[in-house]
Amino acid sequence: MNPIEDFANNSLDLWLVQSGIWLAWTVAYSLLVIVGVLVCVAYLTYAERKILGGMQRRQGPMTVGPFGLLQPIADGIKLFSKETIIPSHAHRFVFLLAPVLLFSLSLIAWVVIPFDKGWVLANINVGVLFLFAISSMSVCSIIMAGWASNSRYAFLGGIHSASQMISYEVSMGLIIVCVLLVTGSLNLQEIVLAPRPLWVQVMLLPMLVIFLVSILAKCNRAPFDLPDGESEIVGGFMVEYSAMSYALLILAKYANMILMSAVTSILFLGGWLPPFGMNFLGFVPGIIWFALKTAAILFFFIWTRATLPRFRYDQLMRLGWKIFLPFTLIWVVFMAGMLMSFDALPGQKQAKAFTAAQIEHVMQQQEK
């Protein structure tokens, strides 16, 4: 055989082997993440009912399995074994597509979430923009669910959900801009690893508080669960859904809660790094710290549900547009000015040194 052909065949075989290994690893990692998220969603519902029961002096789930640990499995079997009822005047295709799309988007977003250093499926340089794109598409799926039901209650709930999510996404975007000013990157791993002096962390603290309130509104959680209206007859855009389609919507809602908690831990709490800069705790695996920080944010979700009464819709919109939006806009300008004053913007010192070197070179050329 010709040596060139032999080399080409060997290169092709090597490429096929490498492609097969990469594909197998991607599928295995994706299945691991999907199964992990679904298990966490199932037992988040159990943890929520137990914690709410403890805060309200009752027991919560306790019948199915020891300490009620099998209650999420029983709920899943019940929902997936019931008959899916589709309203006679509903748009069947869009009615069934909306829950699948919303659930799929809640899982797709996890491909850019780093659980530890190097533990990420897609380490892209625009991970933050990817999360925003997925979030925008989830708004479309909620409107689809409300419109396809052909019910005024469902459509009104869908519009309320969409307007609420969009209103608070504006403030969340400005908050993330503050984080990007500090880190200088859209890559989620680089955001975690970027150095943050203590004074910078103090300046980001108000943004953390506003971000926590905003993710409550984005996930339609109490005290901003206005579209669902659990104490009324209707249930928001999900009012016409039943059985498996309803289960997919609930799974997507709780998966988004976990996703927003993970994003909060990455942007503000150091992700997989030990808390408060305690490097002597570095022997603990990073994924443990990441899970603990995410669980702390999830506890905040549950705590607010048990503590605060529901807002009125005008109060919700006033908080988002008249308080959070102006404050975050002013804070972006303030943070940018402070970082520039202390030469703390990423790459600012290098840019100044480069500019000074250029000026010196030009002056030398002029002297010659």
N, C-alpha and C positions, 0 to 999 in steps of 0.2 A: 504494500500500500504506500502511496505517496506520503512523505512525512508531513506535508501541509494538511492533507486530508486526515491523517492520524491525529494531528494536534487539534483540528477542528472537531473531530468526533469526541476526543477526550474533553474538550472544553464544553461541548454540548452535554455530555454525560454529567460533568461537574455542575453545570448550571441546573440541570434537571434535579440532581440530588439536593442542591442547596434550596431550590424552589420548593421541593417536597418537604424538606425539613422546616422551612419558614412557614409553609401552609399548615403543616401539622401543629407547629407551635402556636400559630395564630388561632386556629380552631380550638385547641385545648385551652388556651388562655381565655378566649371569649366564652367558652362554655363554663369555665371556672368562675368568671366574673358574673355571668348571667345567673348561674345557680346560686352563687353567694348573695347576689342582690335579692333574688326571690326569697331565699331563706331569711335574710335580714328583714325584708318587708313583712313576711308572715309573722315573725316573732316581734317585730315592732308593734303590730296590732295587739299582740299579747302583752307586751311591756306597757303599752299605753293604757290598756284596760286595768292592769294590775296597779300601775302608779296612780291612775285616777281613782281606783278603788281605795288605795291607801290614803290619798288626800281627802276623800269624801267619807272615810270611816266605814267602808264596806270591803268585801273580800275580792271581788272581781272573779275572773274565771278560776274554777277550782274543781269542776266535776269530771271533765274529760282528761284522763291521764293523771299522773301524780302532779299535784299543784296546778292542774289545768294546763299542763305543757302541750297537750295534744289538741287544744282548742283550735288553734289556727288550721291544723290539718282537717279537723271536722268541719270548720267553716268553708274551707276550700272544696271539700267533697260535696257539701250541700249546694254551694253555688254552681259548681260545674256539672252537677247532675240534674239541675232544674231545667225546665223548658224555657228557651228564649222566646219571649213574646215580642213581636214587632207590631207596632200600631198599624192599623189598616191604611191610613193615609200618609204614612211615613215614606221617605225616600229610602228604599231598602238598602241599596248599595252604599250610600253615604252613611246611613244609620249604622251599618255593621263595620264600615271602614274606619269610622272615627275612633272607636275604642282601641282597635288594633294599631292605628297610627299613633295615638297618644301613648300607648304602652310601649311601642317600638322606640319612639323618640326618647322615652325615659330610660331605656337601656342603651341606646346608641351613644348618649352623652358620656357614658362611662369609659369610652375608649381613650379619652384624653386625661383621665383622672389618674395621677400617680399615687399608688398606695405606699411606695417606698422608693428609694433612689434606684432608678432603672426599672421599677415595676410599673410599667405603663405600656399599653398596647400601641398607641400612636403618639410618639413624642414629637408632636408638630410644634412649630414656632408660633403658631397663631391659635393656641388652645383656647384662650379666652374668647376670641371671636367665634370659634367653633361652638362653644357653649351658648353664646348669644344667639347664633343662628338656630340651634336646636330649640332654644327657648321660644324664639319667635314662631317657629313652626308648630309648637305645642299650642300656642294661642289659636292658630288656624284650626287645629283639630277640635278644640273646645267649641268654637263657633260652628263647625260642621256638625258636631253632636247635637247642639241646641237647635240648629236649623232643620236638620234631617228628621227630627222627632215630630215635626208639624204640630207642635204644642206651644201655645203662647207662654206658658210657665217655663218650659225648657228653653225657648228662645230668649226670654228675658234673663234667665239664669246664665245662659251662654254669653250674652252681651255684657252682663254685670261682671262675669269672670274675666272676659277679655279686656274690658276697660280697666278693671282693677289691676290685672297683671301688667298691662302696658304702662299704666300710670306709675307703678313702682319700679318698673324696669328702667325708667329714665333716671331716677335717683340712684339705682344700683349701678348704672353705667358710669355716672360721675364718681361714685365711690371707688369703682374699679380703676378709674383714671388716676385717683390718688395713689392707689397701690402701684400702678404702673410707673408713676413718677418716681417712686422710691426704688423700684426694682429694675426698671428700664427694659423689660422683656414681656412678651405675651405668652411665653412658654411657661407652663404651670410648674415644671420642675425647677426652672431658673428663678421663678418667683419665690419658691420655698427656700432656695439656697442663697438668695441675695442677702447681703449683710444689712441689718437694720439696727442702727444705734438706738439707745434707750429713748432719746428725745424724739426720734422719728416714730417709735412705737406709741409714745404718749400722744403725738399728733394724730395718729391713726385711730386712737381709741374712740373718739366721737363717731368716726365713720363705721367702726365695728358695731356700735349701738344702733345706728340707723340701718345698717345692713341686716342686722338681726330682725328688726321690725319689718323691713322690706320683704325679707324672705317669708315671713308669716303671711303677708298680704299676697305674695306671688303664689304661694301654695294653697291659698284659700283656707287658711287655718285660723282658729279663734285667736284673737277677737275680731278677725277680719273674714270670718266664714259666712259672709252675707249671701253669696250666690247659692250656697247649699241650703241654708235655712233649716237646720235640723229640727228646730223646735216647732216649725210650721208643717203644713201638709206636704208642700212641695219639696223637692231636693235639688233645685238648681237645674243645670243642663242634663243631669243624670236621671231626671224624674221618670222618663219613659223607658229606662233600661232595666233589664232583669237578668238573672242567671249569669251566664258566662260573660256577656258583654258588660254587665254591671261590675263583675269581679275584675275585669281588665281595667276599668276606670278607677276602681279603688286601688288596685295594684300600682297603677301609674301615679296616683296621688301620693301614696306612701313612698314609692321609689323616688319621686321628685323631692320629697322631704329629706330622704337620705342623701340625695345628690346635692341639694343646697347646703346641707350640714357639712358634707365633705368639701365643697367649694369654700365655705366659710373657714374651715380649718386650714385650707391651703393658702388662702389669701391673707389671713390675719393671725392664725395661731401656730404657724410654723410647720403645718403638715405632719410629716413623719419624724421631725426633729424633737428632741426632748423639750419640755415646756420651760419657759423663763430662762433659756440659755444654760440649763443645768447639764453641761456636757458630761459630767461624771455618771449620768444615767444613760450614756450612749450604749451600754451593753444590752439594754432592752431593745428588742427588734423594732425597727421603725414602724412596721405595720401595726404593732400594738399601740404605739402612741397615736397613730392616725385613727385607729378604731376608737380609742378612748376619747379623743377630741371630738370626733364625729358623734359619739354617743352623748357627750355633754351638750352639744347643740340640740340633739334630738330630745334630751330631757327638757331643754328650754321650750321646745315646741309644746310638749305635754304640760309643763308647768303653767304656761300662759293659758292653755285651754282650761285648766282647772281653777284659774285665779281670776281672770279678767272677764267682764261682761262684754257682750257683742256691741260693736260700734254701729252707729247709723251710717247710711251710705254717704250722706253729705259730710259727716265727720271723717270718714275714710278718705274721700277725695280732697278735702281741705288739708288733711295731714300730708298727703302725698304731694299736692301741687303748690300749696301756700307755705309749707314749713320745710319739708325735706328737700324739695327741688332748689329753692333759693339758698338754703344753708349749705347744701353740698356744692353748689356752683361757686359760692363765696369761698368755701373751704379748699376747693381745687386751686383757685387763684392764690389763696393764702399759702398753701403748701408749696406750690411752685415757687413763690417768692422767697419763702424761708429756705428751701433747698438750694436755690440759686445764691442766696446770701451767704450760706455756709459752704458753698462749693460741694454740695452733697448730691447733686443730680448725677445719675449714672453717666460716666464718660465726660463729665464737665471739665475735670482737671486735665484729662488727656487732650480735649479739644482746645483748651487754653494753651497748653504746651505746644500743640501742633501749630496753632495760630501764631504764637510768639516765634517759633522756629521759622515759619514762613516769612514773617515780617523781617526778621534778622537776615534771612537769605536775600530778600528783595533789597534791603539796605546795602548789603555787601555788593550786590550786582550794580547798584547805582554808583557806589563809590568807585568801582572799577571803570 
